[in-house]
Amino acid sequence: MIVSMENTTTSAIDKKLNQLRDQHGVVTLGRVLTLVILAQAGHSEAALEAANFASHEHPCRIIMHVAHSPAESTRLDAQLRMGGDAGASEVIVLHGYGELSEPSETLFSALLLPDAPIVAWWPHLVPGATPTTESIAGIAHRRITDSARHEDAFETLSDLSARYVPGDTDLAWTRVTNWRIQLAAVLDQAEPSPVREVVVEGSGRSPSVILLGTWLATRLGAQVSFLNFPGPRRLTRVTLVRDDGEIVLERPGRAVAMLRQPGQPDQQIAMPVRDLNACVAEELRRLDPDEVYGEVLTSGLREVRVARIVDTAGELTPGAAAFLASHGGGRQDASPEPSVASAGEVDA
């Protein structure tokens, strides 16, 4: 069921919700959280689809604000989705024009579920430190951003690190969950041997490459090298250089990875690219701070030892150059042929 309301108010929306529940027997019992989505006009349906998918695992109320032109006359349109059109949730889509194109805490307060945790998600950008975004972030228990939406991954991660508070998370980190699981399992089963260097290959525009390399290097006490190849914004290969040989986990496509270890036959591992639906569902499974991500983003990015950044794409960004200079690594502009497949836009 979809109900549209034009030039309305949040008070009128709340009354309409209560009316629809009375008429159709729709209840909010069992809703475990409120998911607030701050979206941009023209790009909101993909985020809403992911939220609806996640709601089957985490029943919730979804409040999406879609920002339209601030130059238009101020008004608020709304769309209410319930029942089969809303997954296991109830969805309130707010279209803000003029002064209401900028979301604020007061706009959402009347629609939040009482005594339920709040998760705020910016699917299309990393919000700057403004009074509006800080007020929304202040009421949220978890705050989800996606640094992969920005061109300069190093600079964006640096900004996120400076503003980090417990409860922040990043879908660029969520995308490498399967890589982390596989690499941790391999090291648990391998013969003890120190890792001298971690080599992470992929697009230099992918923050997932930086986050995974930083996590591995700081946990293993090794230095890290980033190999930047042209092509899709993705992670393709991780090499752990050890005294007894190299452990290599490579995914040239989008579904199957190849694991190579000293003294063992090559193994094929099912490791599909994680789509937006899976990443959002994972982030809603926990409402406590992700301490590992916090350590990687803050102390990890400061303390990691960078051996080199290999740039074959000619796209070493100002943020990457600053990161390299602050960590004393070397720059290299030639490298072996890349192992990058041709598909995908933002994945890990």
Protein Blocks (a to p, Z undefined) as FASTA:
>chain_A
ZZddehiafklmmmmmmmmmmmnopafehiabdcdddddehilmmmmmmmmmmmmmmgcd
ddddddddfkbccdddddddehjlnojadcdddddehjllpgcfklmmmmpcehiacddd
dfkbccdddfklmmmmmmpmbdcddfklpmblmlmmmmmmmmgcehiacfklmmmmmmmm
mmmmmmmmmccdddfbdcdeddfkbmklmmmmmmmmmmnopacdddddedddddfbdcdd
dfkbccddddfblmbccdddehiacdddddddddfklmmmmmmmpccdcfklmmmmmmmm
mmpccfbdcdfkopacfklmmmmmmnopacdfbdcddfbdfedjbdZZ
